[in-house]
Amino acid sequence: MARTEELPNDFGEKFDLSNDPQAQAQAPNAGALESLISQAAPFPLKQDAQSNTADATQSGAAMPPAMASVKQHTADEVLKMMNRSPLFMTTLDETDGEGGENIELEALKALAYEGTRAEVAGNFREQGNECARAKQWTDAREFYDKAIAALKAPAKPQNLEEGSMILEVAEIDEEAEKKKELEIEEACYINRALCHLEKKNYRSCIRDCASTLRINPQNIKAYFRSATACLALDKLDEAVDACSIGLSLDAQNSALKTLSHKISARKTHLEQLERARREREQRKAAEAHALALALKARNIRTRTTARPPSDLEDAQIKLEAPIDPASTLSIPVLLLYPLHAQTDFVKAFRESETLAEHLAYILPVPWDEKGEYAAESVECYVETAAGGLIKAGKKLPLLKILGTGKVELVDGLLSVNVLPKGAAAAWIEEFKRRRKMP
């Protein structure tokens, strides 16, 4: 029962505790109080701020240390210092700001590895699951990495000797613990496979699914995710196998059924593409064979150089009916005006056409200020395979010129030199002189 004590009549209401020796003995001294206040500062005081605080204290206008420790730093500095505390971290800062390690963070890291392997791995697994639910696939994968590494780490000893004392650790049911470890390992592998799948790391996904199936050959998710990764890599046979095994275990699995249809559709599409590619190659080979027969039958010589012209676009020797050697042959022809360094290009000069037919619509040319180039006043010369020149009759069909066996098509092109009649002889002499030069 509580006891009520009556105050004496001479008890003064203005009693001053400061004069009470017993109260003074119990009160902290000024130095201790100042120490407590200084410890309340959340951030370290700078040297100049400490001196300013001391001056302010002497003048009677002291700022509370907690406020002073905040106000002397910029907002960025405060945020940076707060970020070193695990409670306020937004980005990982493993230093104390002065080159040392972050003690609080290291302590938390150490706590993460306290307990059995299953407990440590289970903790990392849960953190990975939280990141996966937030679709933070990279972070989730890292936590699953840590969980798997924890399961593969050596088991901690059950007896820890500390000085003369031996701390007994509770006995662990090894069979139950092993079962729990396998469950966590399976979950971590299949969840990490999902992270790889979302990040398009398909081969890593397949490896993790294989690791899952080594633990549990009936894991449906492993078959689904490995089949999905194989489909993305166009490894269709492997995808079909994974899907088939999964459906043999769960024939009503809608996700596997849908995936199976996608694999079949992709397989059909690729088969069609392959068939079309083979047909193109076969047709291209047949056209090349027909063209070779046509040139041989017409006695037309050809030669390829190490540096063929790259600006011919789609101009090439071709048959009107690509696989019929007897159809009309067309040849690209380059008309050269060597005295003026000018050219004209006929992409498809039919073998039955003459130079006169094409010169009729090409000449006169706009750069011919003297009017020297007209269809009736020019001569045409073609270089022979032996390095000489032959005069090409303007009224001869192209096949007559090429069929002599003296002229050759170089890189699929015939070059014809066009010169005014009055200047042809001098140009021919100059051509011969250049040929004789070493």
C-alpha positions in Angstrom: 0.0 0.0 0.0 1.3 3.4 -0.9 2.2 5.7 1.9 1.3 9.4 2.0 3.8 11.6 3.6 2.7 14.9 5.0 5.0 17.9 4.3 6.2 19.8 7.3 4.6 23.3 8.0 7.9 25.1 7.4 8.3 23.7 3.8 9.0 26.6 1.6 7.3 26.7 -1.8 10.3 28.6 -3.2 12.7 26.0 -2.1 15.9 26.3 -4.4 17.2 22.9 -5.4 20.4 24.6 -6.5 21.3 25.1 -2.8 20.6 21.5 -1.9 23.9 19.8 -1.5 22.4 16.4 -2.2 20.7 17.6 -5.4 24.0 19.2 -6.5 25.8 16.0 -5.9 23.3 14.1 -8.1 23.3 16.7 -10.9 25.8 16.3 -13.8 28.6 18.7 -13.8 28.9 21.3 -16.6 31.7 19.4 -18.4 29.6 16.2 -18.5 26.5 18.0 -19.8 28.5 19.8 -22.5 29.9 16.4 -23.5 26.4 14.9 -23.8 25.2 17.9 -25.8 28.2 17.6 -28.1 27.5 14.0 -28.7 24.0 14.8 -29.8 25.3 16.5 -32.9 24.3 14.2 -35.9 27.2 15.3 -38.1 30.8 16.1 -37.3 31.6 19.8 -36.6 34.1 21.5 -38.8 37.1 23.2 -37.1 36.0 26.7 -38.0 32.4 25.9 -36.9 33.7 24.6 -33.5 35.6 27.9 -32.9 32.5 29.9 -33.9 30.4 27.9 -31.5 32.8 28.5 -28.7 32.8 32.2 -29.4 29.0 32.2 -29.6 28.9 30.4 -26.2 31.1 33.0 -24.6 28.9 35.8 -26.0 25.7 34.1 -24.7 24.2 33.3 -28.1 25.1 29.7 -28.5 23.5 27.6 -31.2 22.5 24.0 -30.2 25.2 21.6 -31.4 22.7 19.5 -33.3 21.6 22.5 -35.3 25.1 23.8 -35.7 26.3 20.4 -37.1 23.6 20.5 -39.7 23.8 24.2 -40.7 27.5 24.2 -41.3 27.1 21.6 -44.1 25.5 22.1 -47.5 22.4 20.2 -48.5 24.5 17.9 -50.7 27.0 17.2 -47.9 24.1 16.3 -45.5 22.5 14.0 -48.0 25.9 12.3 -48.7 26.5 11.8 -45.0 23.0 10.5 -44.4 23.5 8.0 -47.3 26.3 6.4 -45.4 23.8 5.2 -42.8 22.1 2.0 -43.8 18.8 3.3 -42.6 18.8 6.2 -45.1 20.8 4.7 -48.0 19.6 5.3 -51.5 22.9 4.2 -53.1 25.5 1.9 -51.8 28.3 3.8 -50.0 30.9 1.4 -48.5 33.1 4.1 -47.1 33.0 6.4 -44.1 33.8 9.5 -46.2 37.4 9.5 -45.1 38.8 6.5 -46.9 37.8 4.0 -44.2 35.1 1.3 -44.2 31.5 2.0 -43.3 31.3 0.2 -39.9 27.5 0.2 -39.8 27.2 -1.3 -43.2 29.8 -3.9 -42.5 28.0 -4.9 -39.3 24.8 -5.4 -41.3 26.6 -7.4 -43.9 28.0 -9.6 -41.1 24.4 -10.1 -39.8 23.3 -11.3 -43.2 25.6 -14.3 -42.9 24.6 -15.3 -39.4 22.7 -18.6 -39.0 22.7 -21.9 -40.9 23.4 -22.1 -44.6 19.7 -22.6 -45.2 18.8 -19.5 -43.1 21.4 -17.3 -44.8 20.4 -18.6 -48.3 16.7 -18.2 -47.4 17.3 -14.6 -46.4 19.0 -13.8 -49.7 16.3 -15.7 -51.6 13.5 -13.6 -50.0 15.4 -10.4 -50.9 15.7 -11.7 -54.5 12.0 -12.4 -54.6 11.2 -8.9 -53.5 13.3 -7.5 -56.3 11.8 -9.9 -58.8 8.3 -8.8 -57.8 9.4 -5.2 -58.5 10.9 -6.4 -61.8 14.4 -5.4 -60.7 15.9 -8.3 -62.5 19.6 -7.4 -62.1 19.3 -6.9 -58.3 17.2 -10.1 -58.0 19.8 -12.1 -59.9 22.5 -10.9 -57.5 20.6 -11.9 -54.5 20.0 -15.4 -56.0 23.7 -15.6 -56.7 24.5 -14.9 -53.1 21.9 -17.5 -51.9 23.4 -20.2 -54.1 26.9 -19.2 -53.0 25.8 -19.5 -49.3 24.5 -23.0 -49.9 27.8 -24.1 -51.4 29.8 -22.5 -48.6 31.4 -24.9 -45.9 29.1 -25.6 -43.0 29.8 -23.8 -39.8 31.2 -25.9 -36.9 28.7 -26.7 -34.2 31.1 -26.1 -31.3 32.8 -22.7 -31.1 35.6 -22.4 -28.5 36.0 -18.9 -26.9 38.8 -18.8 -24.4 38.1 -21.5 -21.8 34.4 -21.5 -22.6 32.8 -23.8 -25.2 29.5 -22.5 -26.6 27.1 -25.3 -27.4 25.0 -24.8 -30.5 21.6 -26.4 -30.8 21.7 -29.7 -32.6 20.5 -29.5 -36.2 18.5 -32.2 -37.9 20.9 -32.8 -40.8 18.3 -34.6 -43.0 15.7 -31.9 -42.6 18.3 -29.2 -43.1 19.6 -30.8 -46.3 16.1 -31.1 -47.6 15.5 -27.4 -46.9 18.8 -26.5 -48.6 17.7 -28.4 -51.7 14.4 -26.6 -51.8 16.0 -23.2 -51.5 18.6 -24.1 -54.1 16.0 -25.3 -56.6 13.9 -22.1 -56.1 17.0 -19.9 -56.5 18.0 -21.6 -59.7 14.6 -21.4 -61.3 14.1 -17.8 -60.2 17.5 -16.8 -61.5 16.6 -18.5 -64.8 13.6 -16.1 -64.9 15.9 -13.1 -64.3 18.2 -14.3 -67.2 15.1 -14.8 -69.4 13.9 -11.3 -68.7 17.3 -9.9 -69.4 17.6 -11.9 -72.7 20.5 -13.9 -71.3 19.1 -17.0 -72.9 22.0 -19.4 -72.6 22.4 -18.6 -68.9 18.7 -19.2 -68.5 19.0 -22.7 -70.1 22.0 -23.5 -67.8 20.0 -22.5 -64.6 17.0 -24.6 -65.8 19.3 -27.6 -66.3 20.6 -27.0 -62.7 17.0 -26.9 -61.5 16.1 -30.2 -63.2 19.2 -31.9 -61.7 17.6 -31.2 -58.3 14.0 -31.8 -59.3 13.4 -33.4 -62.7 9.7 -32.6 -62.4 10.0 -28.8 -62.2 7.5 -27.6 -64.8 8.8 -24.0 -64.7 12.2 -25.2 -65.7 10.9 -26.9 -68.8 8.8 -23.9 -69.7 11.6 -21.4 -69.3 14.3 -23.5 -71.0 11.9 -24.0 -73.9 11.2 -20.3 -74.1 14.9 -19.5 -74.1 15.6 -22.2 -76.8 12.8 -20.7 -78.9 14.4 -17.3 -78.7 17.7 -18.8 -79.9 15.9 -20.7 -82.7 17.1 -24.0 -81.1 13.8 -25.5 -82.0 14.6 -29.2 -81.5 15.7 -28.5 -77.9 12.6 -26.3 -77.4 10.3 -29.1 -78.7 12.0 -31.6 -76.3 11.6 -29.4 -73.3 8.0 -28.6 -74.1 7.2 -32.3 -74.8 8.7 -33.4 -71.4 6.8 -30.7 -69.6 3.5 -31.6 -71.2 4.1 -35.3 -70.4 4.3 -34.2 -66.7 1.4 -31.8 -66.9 -0.7 -32.3 -70.0 -3.2 -29.5 -69.1 -0.5 -26.8 -68.6 -1.9 -23.9 -70.7 1.4 -22.0 -70.8 3.3 -25.0 -72.2 0.5 -25.6 -74.7 0.6 -22.0 -76.0 4.4 -22.2 -76.1 4.2 -25.5 -78.1 2.0 -23.8 -80.7 4.5 -20.9 -81.0 7.4 -23.3 -81.5 5.5 -25.2 -84.2 4.7 -21.9 -86.0 8.3 -20.8 -85.8 9.5 -24.1 -87.1 7.1 -23.9 -90.0 8.2 -20.4 -90.8 11.9 -21.2 -90.7 11.3 -24.3 -92.9 9.6 -22.0 -95.5 12.5 -19.6 -95.4 15.0 -22.4 -95.8 13.1 -23.8 -98.7 12.9 -20.4 -100.4 16.6 -19.9 -99.8 17.5 -23.2 -101.4 15.2 -22.4 -104.4 17.0 -19.1 -104.9 20.4 -20.7 -104.8 19.3 -23.4 -107.2 17.8 -20.8 -109.6 20.9 -18.6 -109.3 23.1 -21.6 -110.1 20.9 -22.5 -113.1 21.1 -18.9 -114.4 24.9 -18.8 -114.0 25.1 -22.1 -115.9 22.8 -20.9 -118.7 24.8 -17.6 -119.1 28.1 -19.5 -119.2 26.7 -21.7 -122.0 25.4 -18.7 -123.9 28.8 -16.9 -123.8 30.6 -20.0 -124.9 28.2 -20.7 -127.7 28.7 -17.1 -128.9 32.5 -17.2 -128.6 32.5 -14.3 -126.2 35.6 -14.0 -124.0 35.4 -12.7 -120.4 37.9 -11.8 -117.8 37.7 -10.7 -114.1 40.1 -8.3 -112.5 41.1 -7.9 -108.8 39.3 -4.5 -108.6 36.0 -4.6 -110.6 34.1 -1.3 -110.8 31.7 -0.8 -107.9 29.3 1.8 -109.4 27.5 -0.3 -112.0 24.4 -0.7 -109.8 22.4 -3.6 -111.2 24.0 -3.5 -114.7 25.3 -7.0 -115.6 25.5 -9.5 -118.5 22.2 -11.3 -118.6 19.8 -13.3 -120.8 16.3 -12.2 -121.6 15.2 -15.6 -120.3 17.6 -16.2 -117.5 17.7 -20.0 -117.8 17.5 -20.2 -121.6 21.0 -19.9 -123.2 19.4 -19.2 -126.6 17.5 -16.1 -125.5 18.7 -12.6 -126.3 21.9 -11.5 -124.5 22.3 -8.0 -123.1 25.7 -6.5 -122.1 26.6 -3.3 -120.2 28.6 -1.0 -122.5 30.8 2.0 -121.5 31.3 4.7 -124.1 34.6 6.5 -123.5 35.5 10.0 -125.0 39.2 9.9 -124.2 40.0 13.3 -125.7 37.6 15.0 -123.2 37.7 12.6 -120.3 33.9 12.0 -120.5 31.8 8.9 -120.5 28.3 7.6 -121.3 26.9 4.3 -120.0 24.4 1.9 -121.7 23.2 -0.6 -119.0 21.6 -3.1 -121.4 23.1 -3.1 -124.9 21.3 -6.0 -126.7 23.5 -8.3 -128.8 21.5 -7.6 -132.0 21.8 -3.8 -131.6 24.5 -1.6 -133.3 26.6 1.2 -132.0 25.0 3.5 -134.5 21.6 2.9 -132.9 22.8 4.1 -129.5 25.0 6.9 -130.8 22.0 8.3 -132.6 20.2 9.3 -129.4 23.4 10.0 -127.3 25.1 12.4 -129.7 25.5 15.3 -129.8 26.7 15.7 -126.2 26.3 18.9 -124.2 30.0 19.4 -123.5 31.0 19.3 -127.2 31.5 23.0 -127.8 33.2 22.5 -131.2 30.5 20.2 -132.5 33.0 17.4 -133.3 30.8 14.6 -132.0 28.0 13.5 -134.3 26.8 9.9 -135.1 28.2 10.2 -138.7 31.5 11.9 -137.8 32.9 9.7 -135.1 34.8 6.4 -135.2 34.7 3.6 -132.5 37.7 1.5 -131.3 37.7 -1.4 -128.9 40.8 -2.7 -127.1 41.6 -6.4 -127.8 42.6 -9.1 -125.3 46.2 -8.9 -126.7 46.4 -5.2 -125.9 45.9 -3.8 -129.3 42.9 -2.0 -130.9 40.3 -2.9 -133.5 38.0 -0.6 -135.2 34.3 -1.4 -134.4 31.9 -0.9 -137.2 29.1 1.3 -136.1 26.6 -0.6 -138.2 27.7 -4.0 -137.0 25.5 -5.9 -134.4 27.3 -6.0 -131.1 27.5 -9.8 -131.3 29.6 -9.5 -134.5 32.2 -7.4 -132.7 32.3 -9.7 -129.6 32.1 -13.0 -131.5 35.5 -12.5 -133.3 37.2 -13.8 -130.2 39.6 -10.9 -130.2 37.6 -8.7 -127.8 36.9 -9.6 -124.2 34.4 -8.4 -121.6 36.4 -7.2 -118.6 34.5 -7.5 -115.3 31.3 -8.0 -117.2 31.7 -4.7 -119.2 32.6 -3.7 -122.7 34.5 -0.4 -123.1 34.3 1.5 -126.5 36.4 4.5 -127.4 34.5 7.2 -129.4 36.7 9.7 -131.3 36.2 12.4 -134.0 37.4 11.1 -137.3 40.0 13.9 -137.7 41.6 13.1 -134.3 41.4 9.3 -134.4 44.8 8.7 -136.1 46.8 10.9 -133.6 45.0 9.2 -130.7 45.9 5.7 -132.0 49.6 6.7 -132.3 49.6 8.0 -128.8 47.9 4.7 -127.6 50.6 2.6 -129.3 53.3 4.7 -127.8 52.0 4.3 -124.3 51.8 0.6 -124.8 55.4 0.4 -125.8 56.6 2.3 -122.8 58.1 0.2 -120.1 
